[in-house]
Amino acid sequence: MRSPLLLVVGAVITIFFVMMAGISFIWTPYSVVDLNIADKLLPPSTRYFLGTDQFGRDILSMLMVGARTSIGVAVLAAGIGVAVGVPLGLAAAAANGSLFDEIIMRGNDLVFAFPSLVIAILITAVFGPSAVNAILAIGIFNIPVFARVARGASLSLWTLDYILAARVAGKGMVRISIEHIFPNIVSLLIVQGTIQFSLGIIAEAGLSYVGLGAQPPTPSWGRMLADSQTLIYSVPRLALLPGFTIVLMVLGLNLLGDGLRDVLDPRVRRARS
């Protein structure tokens, strides 16, 4: 019962935040751009469900649009990792032991040596801070992650009989990778995708917190934390609400990833049976 429960709870939390981000495209209780100093730091009420910040902006509206920013950055960054890292991993596995394989893996080690924050600093030093540059920084860091997962999962498949039969039948490395290898590692990539998605949420919040992510007036959960740090003792909810939102979103994604791993990974299913 543990696996379905994890999957359901994680899916419910994730879907809730995705829906909240989607709704923010067409409706929010109040504008997140307009300042209303007369209503600053109001406590939660029927008018402002979660209260207002130091600029009089509705915190619920800020959290909704912040979800759109954080989820958008994390999804696109994970997409970059998949689009670039998976083909590299498949190619490295097909060329196992060759110079090409060695170059790809050492290149992965080089990228791993620079955390996403350092990459973001390098990018923003040239192009300036923005959500796009945060996507690039996190996406570049995701590439070696998916490359390693794809390569590691593919290497064991290349020794199986049906792959040898495909090679005897005259299929090339590229065709075998696309038709036979990739479909068998999709489940692992999906699980890894949920993990990188959750890490992308944390990374985006961290980059926005230090001013390297989404720029004002675009709301971001990390930016909300940064703006509230001077009021954390007098109005702690300004920091607690976005902080709790980040924790809950990451928890939901981790539960979803664990549930998907238990359901999709045959090795885990065999170990539990």
N, C-alpha and C positions, 0 to 999 in steps of 0.2 A: 504493500500500500504506500510505501514511502515514495517511490518514484512518481506515480501518478499525482500524489499530493504536492510534491515539489513542483511538478510541471504545471499543475493547475494554479497554485498560488503565484508562482513566478509569472505565468501567462496573464493572470488577472491584473497584477501590479503593473506589468509592462504595457498591457493594452490600455489601462487607465491613463497612464502618462502619455501614451501615443495619441489617444483620443483627446486628451487635454491640449496637447500641442496642435492637433488638427483643428480643434474648435477655435483656437486662438487666431487662426488665419481669417476667420469670418466674424468672430465675436469675442469681445472681452467686456467685463462689467464696466470698466473705465479705460480711458486712453492711457497708454504707458509713456507717452511722449509729453503730454501737457503737464505742467507743474501747477500745483494748487497749494501754495504755501499756507493759506488760511486753514487748510485741513491737515497740516503736517502732524505726524506722530499721534494720530487718533487711535484709540484702542479698538479692538474688534467690536462690531456692532451690526445691526441689521442693514445699515447703509454700506459699511465696509466690513465684509465678513471676516477678514483677517487684519483689519486695521490699515493704516497708511504709514509710509516711510517719512524720512526727514524732508522730503520734497513734496509731500502731499499726494504721492502716487499710491494707487490701490495695490496692496501687496499681492492679492489673489491674481489680479491682472498681470502683474510682473512675473509671478510664478508661471502662469500659463504661457506667456510669450517666452519666458526663459526656458521652458521645456522645449519649445520649438527650436530655439537656438542650440541648446545643448544636444538634443536628439539629432538635429540636422547635422551638426558638426561630427558627432560620433558615427552616424550612419555613413556619411560621405568618406570619413577617414577610414572606416572599416572597408568600404567599397574600394578605395585605392589599394589597400592591403591585399584584398582578394584579387583585383584585376591585374595587379603586377606580381604579387608574391606567389600565387598559385601556379601560373604558367612557368615562372622561374623554378619553383620546386619540382614541377613535373619534368621540366627539361633537365634539371640536375639529376633526378632519379634515373631518367632514361640514359643519361651519359655518365652513370655512376663510375667513379674512379678515374675519369678523364680530367684533362686540364680545365675544360669548361665547368665541370662539377666543382672543382677546387676553387676556381675564380668566383663562382656564385656563392659558395659557402663562406669564403674569406670575406667577400663583400658584405654578407649578412653580419659577420662578426664585427666588421668595421662600423656598420650602422648601429648595432647593439651597444657599441662603446659610447654612443652619444644618446642620452635620454631625450625624450620628446621636448622637454623644457629647453635643453641646450640647442636642439635643432630649431625650436621656435625662436630663440634669441638670435640665432644666426640668420634666419629668414627675415625676421622683423627688422634686424639691423640694416638689411638691404631694401626691403619693400615696405616696411612699416607694419605696426600691429593691426590686425584685422581678423575676422572670423575665417576668411579664406586662407590666410597664412597659418592659422591654428589647424585648419583641416589638412593643409600640406604637411605641417610638422608631425601631427599625429599619424597621418597616412603613411609618411615615409618610415616612421617607426614601426608601423604595422606590417610593412612589406616583408622584412625578414622573418617575422613570426609566422605568417602564412606560408612563406617559402619553406621553412623548416618543417612545419606540419605536413605540407603536401609531399615534400621529399621523403620524410620519414615513413609516412603511410604508404607511399608508392613503392619504396624499395622492396618491401616484403612481397608485394604483388608481382613484381617482375620475375620472381622465381617460380611462380605457380605454373601448373601444366597448361592451363588454357591460354596464358600469355605466350608460352613457348609454342603452342599450336598456332596462335595467330602470327607469330614471327615466321614459322615454317610455311604458313599459307601466303607469305609474301607481303604482309602488312608492315608499313614503316613505323618508326618510333613515334612520330607525331600522331599517326592514325590510331595506334594502339593506346597512346596516352589519352586521346580524346574519347575513343569508343569504349575502352575497357578499364583503364586505370581511374580516370576522373570520376565516372559514376560510382565507383566503389569507395571513394574517399569523401564523397559529398557529405555524408553524415558527420564525419569528423570535422569538416570545414564549417558546417553549420554550428556545431557546438563551440568551436574556436571563435566563430563569428560573434556569438553571444557574449563570450568572455571579452573579446576585444571591444565590443560595443560598450560593455560596462566600464572597461578601463578608459575608453574614449570619453565617457561622461566625466570621469574623475579628472582626466587630463585636461579636458576643455574647461572644467571648473577651476583647475589650478592655473591654467594659462590666463583665463579671464581675471582671476584674483590678482595676479601680478601685473595686469594691464596689457597682456600680449594676445588676448582673444578678442571677442566681440567688443566693439567700442560704443560708448554712449552716443545716441540715446537707446541703442538696442539692448534690451534687458538680457541678462544671463545670470544663472544661479551663482556662478563664481563671482561675477561682478556685484551681485547683491551682497554677498559675504564681505567683499572688500569695502563696499560703501557703508556697511553697518558696523565695522570694527571699532569706530570711535564712539559708538553708542551701545556697545555690547553690555555694559554694566547698567546703564540707565533704561535702555529699551532692548532687553535681550532677545525678544521675539524676532527682531529684524535679522538677527543672525541664526537663530534657532530654526526658523521656518525654512529658509533655503537650504540650511545644512541638513535638516531632517528630510527634505525633499530629495536631496542628492543621495543620502544614505538609503532611503526607501527605494529609489529608482535602481541603484546599484544592487541592492539586495534582491529585488525582483528579477533582474537580469541574471544574477548568479544562481538563483533558484531555478530559473528557466533553463540556464545552461546545464546545471546538474541533472535536471529532469530529462532534458533532451539527450544528454550523454547516456543516462541509464536506459533510455528507450531505444536509442539509435545505435549505440556501440555494441556490437555482438559480443565483444570480449567481456564487457561489464555484465551483460545478460547471462553469459555462461558462468561467470564467477558467482552470481547471485542464485543461479539455479541449482 
